[in-house]
Amino acid sequence: MVITGVDHFASVCEAKLVEWYHKHKPSINIARHNVVIVWSSKVLQNYKCLVATTVLDDGVYAEYTYNGDKEELYEDVYEKVTNTCYKEE
């Protein structure tokens, strides 16, 4: 896989997360317009982004890393386990 720029990388990541949902959570109807790039960075030939969706109470987000030297894309998908607010110790 060859990534040709920041916009291309974002597009590939959005498509990959939609593919992940179709494979692992087929009961959730999701399309690319439901995918949000939360954060993205490029350093030299390497890219990284955090991706989430507009699916409520889903808690899924993904991290994509592109290694430009090896022309490989890595996908890590996470689910939120807890969300705790601590106001005092």
N, C-alpha and C positions, 0 to 999 in steps of 0.2 A: 504494500500500500504506500502510495506517495501522497503526502499532504502538500498542497500548493500555496497555502496561505492561511491566515487566521479565519477568514470567512469559510473557507473550505473545511477547516478543522471543526469549526462550530457545527456546520451542516452535517458532517460525518457523525459527530457525537450525538446530535439530536436523533439522527436516523438509527444509530446503534441502541440508544435507550428505548426507542419505540420497538425495535426488534426484540430487546430483552423483555419488555412487557408482554409482547405477543407470545413469547416462548414460556415465560415463567408465571405470568398472571393473565391468562387469556380472558378471564371474566371481566377485566377492566378494559373498556373501550378507550384507547388512547391514540392520538395522532400527533404529528410534529408540532402542531400549534399549541399542544398542551405541555411542551417541553420548554424549560427556561434555563439558559446558561447563567448560573449564579456568579461564577468567577472564572476568569480565563487568563492565562499568562503564556508568553513565548520567550524563551531564552535560547539564543543561537538557533539551532535547527530543531529544538525540542518544544513541545506544546503540552499544556496541562489545563484541564478545566473541571469544574464541579457543575453538575447538571441535576436539576430537580424537575418536578412536574407540578401542574396545577390540580392534580388529583387530591382532594381533601382527605385528611387523616390517613394518608398512605404511608408517610414516613420514609419513603424510598428516595435515595439520592445516589448519584454515580460519580465516580472520578475517572476521567479518561486521561491517559498519558501517551503521547506520541514520541517515540524515540526516533529522531531523524537519521541517526547513524545506521540503525538497523532497519529503518522503515517499518516499524512495528507499532501497533496500537494496543494499549493495555486498558482493560475495563475492570474496575472494582465497583461493585454495587453494594450499598449498605441500607439497612433499615434502622430507623430510630427505635431504640429500646425504651428509653425514658427521656423525659424533659422535666427537670426539677429546678425550681427557683429557690435559691437560698438568700434570704435577706439578712440573716444574722448568723454568726458562728456561735 
